[in-house]
Amino acid sequence: MTTSTRLLALLLAAATLQVFAQAYPSKPVRVLIPWPPGGSNDVVGRIVLQKVAESLGQQFVIENRGGATGTIGAEIVAKAAPDGYTIMVHSTSHVGNASMYKKLPYDTLKDFAGIGLLANQPGVLTVHPALPVKSVKEFIALAKSRPGQINYSTSGNGSAPHMAMALFAVMAGVQLVHVPYKGGAPQVTALVSGETQASLATISTVLPHIRSGRLRALAVSSGKRSSALPDLPTIAAAGVPGYEMSPWVAAFAPAGTPKAIIDKLNAEINRALKNPDVVQGLTNQAIDAWSSTPEEFDARLKADYDKYARLIKLTGAAVE
């Protein structure tokens, strides 16, 4: 094959992909959310992708596949055809799972193509009202007086709430008991019922219960105060200097998905994230819109992959 022939073949291939991307999507897109309905991943995915569906004139069908901290749904996406018709909405837990589990049925970095960020979901240290504490310092003092007696719920091993509370325990010098659940909704249900006494849940999943008085909020995990809970201090300011955890929610496709499709989805998602209805919908859930290019997200993904690996080693967190 001559150089000119090769060049022509490459140009034809690029043109074909461009035409394919322009026609995409020509049928409904399957959206795997590897968490149960009602949690922050589910809420973000539905709000943002509903607007993308309206813009593209095609259905984006949400399918919840909870379990094993998102690994069950992620495996389905990793093995799906890389044609843009199966995508995934997942959280920072996705990178944590790579170090949390001894073996996964996929490679976290190699088997997925990052489409882009959707949202930032800081957590809030929350306790059941029966626990006699009203501040982070009081919570730490009580935990130190009752080592191994305070249970905290999370949305699963390796999940963002798990990592956030594990880091808190290490930095605060307390011994807490981890009780994992299959998703954010059951995590919060356990706390509201008194089955567990504390949680560092995403704000959106506990906000209604905080407002109703069924739960007591102590401090937020982010580096600055939350607009949803402006009266609450950060954990760092309230007694654990240097503490900060701000997990994300993002969209992925199977590795090998044409870049033209990745770019098209990214552009549509970023357009949706600027829509006032989407911004308000996320704000109502105490979630901040967070956009990126695929390249920016790829860099963030790799950085957090390494960060979570170090955190899991530091905390000794592992699948029980």
N, C-alpha and C positions, 0 to 999 in steps of 0.2 A: 504494500500500500504506500503510495507516494505521500509526501508531506501535504500537498494540496488536497489529496483525497481524504487524508486524516482530518485536516482542518474542516473540510466540507461536512464530514460525518459528525464532527463535534458541533458545528453550527446547526446542523439539522436536529441533532439530539437536544441541544439547548432550546431550539425553536419549538420542538415537540413538547418539552417540559413546560415551556412558557404558555403554550396554548392549553395544555392540560390544567395548569394552575389557574388560568383565566376562567376556564369552564367549571372549576372546582368551587363549591361542591355541587354535584349533579344529583345527589341522593342524600338521605339523612346521615348525619355523622353520629357515631356512637361515642358517648362520653363516659368513661369509667371513672367513678369516684370511689376509691377503695376504702371508704368509711361509711358508716350507717347514715341515714337521713337525719337532719337536724343539727349536725355538728358544723363547725366553721368551714371546713372544706366543701361540704354540701351546699351551704348557704352562698358562699362566694361563687362556686361553680354555676349555680342556678341563676344568680343575679347577672353575672357577666355574660355567660354564654346565651342567655335568653336574648340579650341585646345583639350579640353577634349573629344569632339565628335570624333575627328580624332584618339585620343589615344585609345578610347574604341570601335571604329568601329561601332558606332551607332549614329543616329541623335539626336540632342538636339534642339527641335523646339521652337523658341522664340515666345512668344505671349504677346503683349503689352496690358495691361488692366489699363489704366490711370484713375485717378479720385479720389477725396476725400483723397488726400495725401497718396495714396497707399493702402487705406483700402479696396477698392473694389476688387482689385486683391488678397490682403492678405486673404480676407474671402474665396475666391475660394480655395486657397491652404490649409487653415485651415480645410476645410471640405472635402478635397480630400482624396482618399485612401492612407494610409501610406505605400506605396509599392516601393517608390523610382522613380515612373514614373511621378510624379508631384513635381517640386521644384520651388523655388522662389528666385529671385535676388532683394534685397531691400536695402534701405539705413538706416541711423540712424533715419530717420523719423519714422521708424517702432516703435521704443521705445518711441519717442515723442508723437505719436498718442495716446498712452495709457493714457496720462495725458491731451492731447489736447481735446479729445472727451469725453463727459459725459458717453457715452455708445458705445461699439464696439461689433460687432457680433462674437467676438472671444476673447480669453485671450492671450495677447501678449507673455507672458512667458510660459504658459502651453500648448498652442495649436500648438506650432512650435518646431522643433528640429533644432538647429543651426548646419549647415554643416561646415562653416568656413568663415573667412574674405577673401575678394578678393582685395580690394583696399582702399587707403586713398584718399579723395577728398577735399583738403582744398579750401577755397573760396577766392575771391578777391573782395574788395570793389571797385565798378565800377560805373561811372556816365556817363550820356549823355553829349557830348561835349558842349551842350548849357548851362550846369550848370557852372557858373564862379568859379570853384574851381580846384586846381591842387595838393592838398595835403589833408591829413586827418584833419589837424588842420583847414584848410580853409573850408573844408566841415562842420566840427563841428560848426565853427563860423557862417557860412551861415545858417545852420539849427537852431541855437539858435536865429538868427535874423528873421527867418521865421518859427516860431513854427507851426507845423501841416500843412505846405504848401508844403513840399517835399514828393512826393510819391515814395515808393520803391516796386519793384516787387519781388515776390518769386514764387517757384514752388508749393506752396500750404500751407494751414494752417498746422502748425506743422512740416513743412519740414525743412531740415537742413539750407537752406538759410533764412527761416523765423526765426528760433531760433538764427542763427548767427547775423542777423541784429537786432533782438529784444534785444539781449544781448548787442550789440554795443550801441544801443540807450540808454539803462539803464546806462551803464558804462560811456558814453559820456555826459549824461544829456541832450539829445535832444528829441524832439517830432517829429516823422516821421509818415507818413500814410502808412499802409500796404495794398498792392493790391495783393491778391493771384491769381495765375493762375494754370492751370492743367498741370504742368510739367515744366522741365527746358527750353525746347525749346520755348514755348510761353512766359515764364518769360523773356527770353532774347529778343525775338521779340518785346515785349512791351517797353523794354528799348531802343533798337536801333531805334524804331519809334518815341521815345519821349513821348510815352503814360505815362511812368514813368520816373523819373529823376535819380534814383539810384537803386542799387541792390548789394547784397553780394552773388553773384552767384558762383557756383563751377567754378574753373579756366577753365576746359575743355569746358564749354558751352559758354564762352565769349572770349576765347583766339583769335579766328580768327578775331573777331570784334575789339579787342584791337590792334592787329597787323595791321589791315587795317585803323585804326584811327577813326572808327565809334563809338568807345567807349573809355573812358579814365579810366585807372586803377590807383587807389590811393595807395592801400596796400593789403597785403595778410593776411588771418585770422589765419594761422598756427603759431606755435611757432618759426619757422625759415623761412628764405627766400625760395622761390620756385625756383627750377632749370629752370622752364619754364619762370619765370619772375624775373630773378636774380637782376635786378636793383630796384625792388620794395621793400620797407621796410615792416616789419610786422606792423600790426595795433598797437600792443603793443609799438613798438619802435617809431611809427609815431605820437603818441598822446594819446593813451588809455592804460596806463600801466596795465599789468596783463591780457590783453585780449588774448584769444586763443580758437579757435574752429577748430577741424580737424575731420570732419565726415567721416564715412566709407561706403563701399558697401560690402554686404555679401550674402551668399547663405543659404537658409533655406529649410527644408522639413516639411511635416505635422508631428505632434507629434505621436510617436508610430512607426515611420519608423525604421526598424531593424538597430541596431548599426553597424552591419557588412556593410550595404549599406552606412550609413553615413560615416564610416571610409574609405570606398572605394572611395566615391565621394571626400572626403576631400583630400585623397592622390593624386587623379588625378588632382584636382584643384591646389594643392601645386606644383605638377610637372609642370603644365601648367604655373604657375606664375614664374617659373625659366627659362622658355623657352625664348631665346633671342628675338624671333619675338613678343611674347606676351609682354615682358618688353618694347620693343621699341614701340609697338602699344599703350600701355598705356602711355608711356612717351610722345609720339607725341600728346596725348590728355591732357597733363599736369596732369596725374594721376599716383600715385605711387602704385606699386604692394605691397600687404600687406597680408602675409599668417599667418595661425594659425592652431592649432589643434582644434578639436571640443570643447575640454575642455577649452582651452584658450579663444575661442570665447564666450563660455557660460559665463565665468567670466566677459568678457568685456561687454557682452550684459546686464547682471544684473547691472553692475556698471553704464553703460550709462542710463539704465532705471531709476535709482535713480537720476542721474545727470540731466536728462531732466525734471524729475518731479519737482526738485527744481528750475530749470531754468524757467519753465513755470509758476510756482507759483511766482517767483521773478518778471518776466516781465509782468505778467497778461495776457499773450498771450492766446487766446482761439479761437475756431471756430466762425467766425462771422455769 
